[in-house]
Amino acid sequence: MSTPKSVIELAKKAGAKMIDFKFVDTFGTWQHFSCPIRELNEEIFSEGLGFDGSSIRGWKSIEASDMLAMPDPATAFIDPFCAVPTLSVTCTVAETDTKESYTRDPRGIAQRSEKYLTSTGLADQAFIGPEAEFFIFDNVQYDSKTNGTFYSIDSEEGIWNAGRDEMPNLGYKIRHKEGYFPVAPADTQQDIRTEMSLVMEELGIQIERQHHEVATAGQAEIDYRFSPLVTAADWMMIYKYVVKNVAKKHGKTACFMPKPLFGDNGSGMHTHQSLWKKGKPLFAGNEYAGLSKMALYYAGGLLKHAKALCAICNPTTNSYKRLVPGYEAPVNLAYSSRNRSAAIRIPTYSENPKAKRLEYRPPDPAANPYLAFAALLMAGLDGIQNKIHPGEPLDKNIYELPPEELKKVPNVAGSLDEALNCLEKDHEFLLKGDVFTMDFLDMWISTKRKEHDALRLRPHPYEFHLYYDV
């Protein structure tokens, strides 16, 4: 286990000259400030470092803006992208008077969810294994003005470049929805994904696999091993940091938007979940697909609260360009051992009880991982506590269901606005153990409504195609 003393030794061994303190803001972006290495001592891990919280989105007002960044020694690593040797440490943000985690700090919320889990006596660990997809593009341009708006994305792999004069154009372009597992030369990004994976490994993240994803134009996925909830969220922040910076090193840009391309697959963050107690897995049993009753009830909680969860796990207007019924998106509020259009899939690759888990498929990588993982845990625990059965599994081909049967299968929220309305009505499960607070949820809903309205107020380019000559 890392200690302040071991972190200081790590810095000395690496010849670090700076220490970088990172923390996550409300909406999932890493923020940071740096100090000369002489400021590193054991006391800062208990005393924290002061900063102004009024400039962080969704946080303090200016008359009460003093906050503390409390470094966690378990998160220390040598930053692989700094020219000067730099020690990086992730912080939980705390109040200056009590040193208790700030109720709007996402990492603090995730930590409270783990404490709440332990307090229930149901389990002592929640393991999370996220599968975040992303795109690696060669160029992106966008603008939004009073009199016009546009975006333009390009990739050497993009099928739209099959006819481009590239002198020479070798023709190895990935067709729409055919990007799953082709080898080089069609897959141009094997080496860059490998570099991303190896950098993450050097930073302590256990990578399981990397591969090209379904869409054209450089869609990718790198999976890492499941870990305790807060650690899984810490790793997701490092994951994004590494992916973006390795891409930049190669003159490319990485995009975690759920749906950057029209007419092809979007990017999800399928999230594997299981509960353990005293080192033993609790989701293996004799029920459907080898699940325990606890796992089924956990699934029932996820399905019951799924529309409200969308407001946190699918937190952008763009998220709902991916979650569209009738395509491969996991919009159907059901569970299945096979059906990937169901919101919950039970992987059956292994009979090992330690591998038994639920894969919740609606989330996307625009989500703040600390908030998303905490909310999913709270929904699952609510299902266990109230013995919410998830109903019958959906093992039929959803695309072949007759209309009258399909109508019986509910869907996730269809828009950010609908998701926020559902969260307003269904949030009591998040407030247990003071994991989330009404202050946080009110702020979240208000801020996200402004995002929804900002898009709603702007003309869309396709509207000119449809309506200019009316």
N, C-alpha and C positions, 0 to 999 in steps of 0.2 A: 504493500500500500504506500502510495506517495505521501510524503510529509513535507512541511516547509523546508526542513533540513535537506531532504533528498532533492528538492527542486533547486536549492542553492548549489548543491553539488553538481547537478545537471548543467546549470548555467556556467559554472567554473570549468567543467570538463569541455564544454563546447566553445569556450572563450567568448561567451556572450557579452556584448557591449551595451545592449539595450534590453529592456523588458517591455513587452506589449501586453496591455490589459484589454481583453475583449469582453463584450457583453452583448446580448441580443435585445433589440428593441421590440416594441409591441408586435410589429408586423413581420418579424422574422429576419431582419437585416442585422448583421454583425456591425457593431460600433467599436471604436478602440481609441486608446491614447497610449503614449509611450513615455518611458522615463529611462535615464541612464542607469546602468546596472548597479551603480553604487547605492541606489534607493532600495535594492532588494535585500530584505532582511526577514527574519521569522515573524516579526511583529505585524507586518502589513497583512499577513494572512488572518490575523485575529482583529486587527484594528481597522483594516480597510483603507481605501483611498478616496478622498472626497472629489466630487465633480458636480457640475451644474446639470440637473435633470430637466430643466425647463425647455431645453432645446431638443429633447428626444420626443419623437412623435407619440402623442397620447399619454405623456407622463405629467410631471409636476407643473404647476403654475409658477410664475416668476417670483411671487412673494414667498414661496416655500419650496425652493428649488434644490437645496443642498441634499445630496445623496451620497451613499458609500458604495464603492465597488469592492466586493469581498472576494478575493482570488481563491479559487479552489485548486489546491496543489495536485489533485488527481488529474487535472486537465493540462498540465504543463507539457510543452514540446518546443523544440527549436524550429522556428518558422523557416520553411524551405524556400521562401520567395524573397526574403530580405537580403539585400546586398551586404549589410552589416550583420554579423551573428546576433540574432535576436531571440530571446526567450518569450514564448507566448503562453499566457494563462487566461483561462475563461473565468469570469466572475459572475456571482449572483449579486443582484443589486439590493441594498438594504437601506432602511431608515437610519438617519444619523443618531437619533436619540435612543432607540431600542436595539439597533442592529438586527432587527427582525427583517426578513425578506420583504421587499416592497410588494404590496398586493397586486400591482400591475406589472411586476417583473415576470416575464414568461418562464424563466428558469426557476424562479421561486415557486410559481404555480405548479410546475412539474414536480419539484421536490415535495410540495405539500400533498400532491396526489399519491406519491409513494408512501408518505407518512400515514395518509388516510387509509391506504390499503392495509398497512400493518395493523392499524388500530381496529380494523374490522375483525381481525382474527381469521379471515377467510384464506389469506395467503400472505406471504412476506416478500414476494418478488413478482413484478410484472416484467416479462421479457418482451421486447419489441424488436421486430426485424423489418425495417422499411425497404422498399424497392423503388427508388426514385429514378424516373426516366427524364431525359433531357435531350436537347438538340445541340450539335456543334455546327455552327454556321460559319461561312467565310465572310459574310458582310451583312449588315443590317442598317437600314435607314428608316427614320420615321419623323413625322412632324404633325402638329395639330394647331391650326391657326383659325382666326375668325372666318377667313374666306377659303379655307381648304385644308384637307388632311390626307395623309397617305402613310403607308408603310411598304417597305420592299426588303425581302430577305433573299439571300443567294447562298448557294452551296454547289461545290463542284460535283457533288453526288446527285443533285436535284434532277429529276426526270425532265423538268422544263428546259434543261440545258442540253438535251439530246441533239438539238439542231444548232447549237451555238458554234460559231467559228472560233475554235480554241487553238488551232494551228499546232498540232493536230488534235481534233476531238476523237478520242479513242472509243467512245460509245458506251463505256461501262457506267451507265446511269441506273440507279435503283428505281424501279417502277413503284408507283403508289402501292402501299400495303405489302410490298415484297422485300422489305428490309430485314426480315427476321432470319438471321444466320447466314447470309451469303458470304463466301470467302473473298479475299482479294483476287482480282483488282477492283471488283464492285465495292467491297468494303474498303474504303480508303483510310479508315480511322483506327485500325487495329493497334498501331503503335502508340497513338496518342492516348487511347483508352488504357493501354498497358502502363504507360507512364503515369497516368492519373492513379491507377490502382497501386502501383509500387510506391508512389509518394505517400498515399494513404497508409499503406502497410508500414512504412517507415515511421509514421506518426502514431502507430498503435492500433489502427483500424484493421480488423481481420476481414479481408476481402474473400468472398466466396467465388465470384465469377464476374466476368465482364463480357458484353456482346453488343452487336448492333441490334437496334430495335426495329419494329415493324415498318415505320414510316420511311419515306425517302429523305434525302437531304440531311443525313448525319444524325438520325435519332439513335440514342445510346442508353445503355443501362449498366450500372455497376452495383452489385449487391454485396452488402457486408453482413457478417454474422450477427444474429440476434444478441441483444445485450440488455441489461437493466434499463428501465425507461429513461432516466435522466442521461445516462451514458449514451443511449441510442440517439437522443436529441443532440447531445454534444457532438457526436460523430457526424450527424447530418449537417451541422454547421461547418465542420471541417471538410466534409464531402463537397459541399457547394464551393467553399473557398478554394479547395484544390482543383476541382473541375474548371472553375472560371479562370484561375491563374495559370494552369497548364495550357488551357486553350489560348489564352492571351500570349503566352510565351511562343506559341506556334503561329501567331498572327490570326487566330480564329476567335470566335466569341461563343460562349456557352449560354444557353437559354433554358430556364426552368418554367417558363410560361406553360400552362396546361395545353393551350391550343394555338400555337403560332402559325400553323399552316392550315389553309382550307382544303378539304377534300382528302385528308389523310389522318392517320391516327394521332391523337393527342398524347400528352405525357401524364401518366398517373404516378401515384406513390402508394402502391399496394402495401398494406401494413399488417405484418404477421404478429399475432399476439398470443401469449399464454401466461398462465399464472402458476406459480410454484410455491411450495411451503416446505421448509426444512430440507431443501435440496431435492425435493421430489416433484415431478410434474403433476398437475391437477386436471389437465384437460383430456387425458387418455382414459377410456372406459369402454363400456359395452353398448353404448347407444349408437345412433346413426354415424356411419363412417368412423367408428372407433372412438367416438367422443364420450366424455363423461357428462352426467347431467349438469354439472357446474358449467361445462363448456357450452352446452345447449342454452342454459339460462343466460350466460354471458352474451351469446349470439342474440338471444331474445332482447336483451337490453340495447345492443347495437341497432337492431332493426327498429325497435320502438322509438328510439331517439334519433334515427338516421337523418331525418329532415333538419332537425335542429343542429346536428353535428355538421351538416353541410356548411353552416355559417362559419365554422371554425376550420374544418378540414378541406373546404373548397371555398376559400375566402375572397375570390376575385370574380368580377363579372366575366372574365375570360374562362373561368372554371366551367361555366355552364355551356360553353361552346363544345366542350368535351363530353359532358354528361347529357347526351341526347338519346332518347329512346329510339330503338330500331337499328342501332349500330352496335359495335363491340363494347361500348362503354358499359360499366357495371351499374346500371341504373335501377335494376329490379331488386326490390327489398325482399329478398329471399336468401336461402342458403343452399349450397349444393357441394358435393364432392367433385363435380366435374364441370359444371356450367360456369364459364367465365363471365357471362353477362349477369350473374347473380352478384349481389352486393357482398356476400360472404362465401368464400370458397374454403373447403377443407382439403388441404394438400394430402395426397395419398401416396407420395413417393416412398415413404418409409413406414414400417410398422413399429419402429422404436417409440416407446411412450414419450421419450424426451423430445421427439420431433412432432408430436401432436399439437396442433395449433389452429387458430382461425386466421384466415387471410381476409381482411376487410379492404375491399378494392376501390371504393369511391374516392378516397383522398387523392390530392394531387400535390406536386412539389412546391406550389406557391404557398402552402400552409406553413405557419410557424410550427416547427416540429415539437417544441415544448408544449404548446397549447393543444395541438392536435392529439399527441399521444396521451396527454393528461385527460382530455375530454373523452377519448375512446375508452380509457380505463374507467372513468367515472360512469359512463353509460353501461359498460359491461358489468360493473359491480352492482349497479342498480338492478340489472336483470337478474343477477344471482340473489340479491337480497329480497327481491319481490317474486322470485321464481317465475320469471316471464318466459314462457315457452315460445320458441320461434315459429311454431306451426310446422307444416309439412315441408320437406325439402323440395326444391325445384330441380328435378333431374331431367326434365324434358327439354328438347331443343326449343328455346324461346322463340326462334324465328318461324317455327312450324306450328305454334299454338294457334288455335282458332281465336278469332277476335273476342268471343264471349268469355273464353278462358283467360286470355291475356289481360282483359279488363280487371280481373280479380287480383292481379299482381300489382301492388302499389310501387311507385317509383320514388327515387330521391327527389329533392327539391329541383325545380326546373329553372330557377334563376336565383341570383343573389338576394333579390328582394324577397322572394318566397322563403328562402332559407332564414333570413333575418326575422321575418314574421314568425316563423316556426320557433326560432330561438327565444323570441319574446314570450311565447306561450309555454315553451317547454324548456325550462332551465333549472328547475329545482334540483335535479340530479347532480348538477355541476356545483351547487353551493354546499353540498355536504362536506363536513370537515373544514369549511372555509377555504377549500381548494381554489375555487373561483369566488369572486365577490360580485354583488350587484353593481358596485361602482365600476368594476372592470367590464362587466357585460354591457352596462349602459354606454360606457365609452366606446366599446367595440361596435355595438350596433349603430350608434350615432355616426361614427367615423366611416363605417362601411356603407351606410346609407348615402353619405356624401359622395362616395366613389360611384355607387349605382346611379345617383342623379347626374353626376358629371358626364357619364356616358349617355344617359337618357336624353340629355339636353343637346347633344351634338349630332348634327346630320351625319349619316353614314355614307361613304362613297357609293355603296351599292344602291342606295336609295335614288341616286341620280340615274343609275341604269334603269331602275324600275319606274320612276315617276317624273323625270325631268320634263317629259313632253305631255303631261296630263293637261 
